[in-house]
Amino acid sequence: MRQRPPDPQYLKLIAAYPERIRKLALAVRKMVLEEAPEANEFIYEVYTIADHFGFTDRPTEAFVYTSTHANWVNLGFNFGAHLPDPNRLLKGEGKWMRHIRIADPADLDSPGVRELVRTAVADAERPDIPPVEPRIVIHRAKSRKSQTRA
C-alpha cells in the first residue's frame, strides 16, 4: 500500500522549522503511518506543530503524536505510562503521557521504538465501523488579533 502524502497545510506549518527538523518530523510521521496506515491525523498549531494519530473521530483517543521543536521531534504516546518499556525509552512523569525525543533519524531505529508504536496501535480505540478512508483535520491557532476582544 502506498503511503499517503503529508497534507499541504501540514507542510506549510512545519516550513518554519529548519530542514533537518522538517525531515525528522516527516520521518517520524512516515514510521507511524507504516504501522497504522488507516489512522486519522489531527494536526494542531499551538506552541509547536503537533500531529496526533488515532482511529476514531475523537482526538482525545489518539494513540500516538508527534510534536515539532527547534532541535528535535517528540514521538509521544497518549497512554505511554501504561505501555511496556523494557528499553526504558519513554520520558515524562505525567499520569498518562510519555514521549521519546527524536533528535536524529537513527533514533527511530533504536531498539524498542517501533515496538512501542506497535503496542500503542494494538491498544488504540477503534470505531465499530471503520471509515472508508483516513481523515486529516487541521486546527490552526487563532492569531493574537482574532483572540482580542473589542
N, C-alpha and C positions, 0 to 999 in steps of 0.2 A: 504494500500500500504506500502510495506517495504521500509524504508528509505535507500538511497544509502550510502555506507560507505565512509569515507573520503579517498581521493586519497592518496596512499602510499607516494608520494612525498611531499604532504602537511604535513603528519605526520612526515616525516624527517625534514621538515623545522621548525616545531614547537617543535621538540625534544630538541632544545637548551634552551627552557624555563622551569621553574620549573613545576613540575607535577600539582600543583594547577592551574597554568595559562593554561597549556595544556588542562586540564579538562574544564576550563571555556571557552576556545576557541571552544572546541568541543560541549559544551552545547549551546553556542550561535548559532553555525552553525546548530545544530540539530533543535533549535527553528525556525530559519529562514526557513529551509527546510520543517518543518511541515506546514508552511504557504504557501510555494512556492516550492513544490517538483519537479516541472518541470524547475526550474531556472538553468541557466548555472552558472558555477563558474569560475571566473578569479582570479587566485592566484598570488600575487606579492611578491617577496622577495626584499624589499627595506630596509629602516632603521628598519622596522618592517615586520611582515608577515601579509599581507592584503588579505582578501578573499572577492571579490566583487560578488554580485549576480544580475543577470539580465536575461531577457527572449530573448533578441536579441543577435546577434554575436558581438555587439559593447560594449566593457567595459564601454564606456562613458555613456551608457544608463542603467547602473546598478542602481537598486533602493535602495539597502542596501549593507553595507560592514561590515566586522569585521577587526579590527587591534589589533594585539597582542603586549602587552607591558610587562615590567618586573613585574608589580604589578597589572595589570588589563587588560581587553579586552574592546575596544570600540566597541559599536554597532552603526554604523554610517549610516546616511541617506543622499544620494547624493543630494536630493531635500528637505531636512529637514526644511529649512527655510519656506517652504510653506505647511508644514503639520500642522493640528490642534493638539495642545499640551495642553489640559486642565489641565494636571497634572504637567506641567512645568518641564518635564524630560530632554528636549533637551538642550544641551550646545553648545556654539560656536557663533561666531559673523560674519561669512562669509556671502557672498551674497546668497549661496545655501546650503552648507553642515551644518549638525548638528550631534551631537553624544550623546550617553548615555554611561557613564562609568560603566562597569560591573566589580565590584571588588569581588563579592561573588555570588554564584549560586542563592541565594534568590533574588538578584537584578533583575533577569529575571522574577520573579513573581510579581514585583511591579506593582501596578495598572497603566495601560496605555502603558506598554512596548509592549505587544503583539498587542495591538490596533494600535500602531504606525507602526509596521511591516505590519499588515494587510492593513492599509491605503496606505502605500508605495507600497505594492504588487498590490493593486487595481488601483493605479495611474500609474504603470510602463508601459513603452513602450513594445509593443508585436509585433512580426513579423506577416506578413499576413498569412504565412504558418508556423505553429509551427513545430519545429524539432521533429524527431522521438524519440530521447532521449536527455537528457541534456548533454552539453559538459563541460569538465573541462580543462581549459587552464592554464598552469603554466608559469609564466615569472620569470626566475631566474636572479638575479643581476649578472652582469659581475664581475669577480674578478678584483682586482686592477691591477694585472699583464696584463690581457687582455685589460684593459682600457688605459694603457700607450702606447704611440706611440714610435716606434723605431727611 
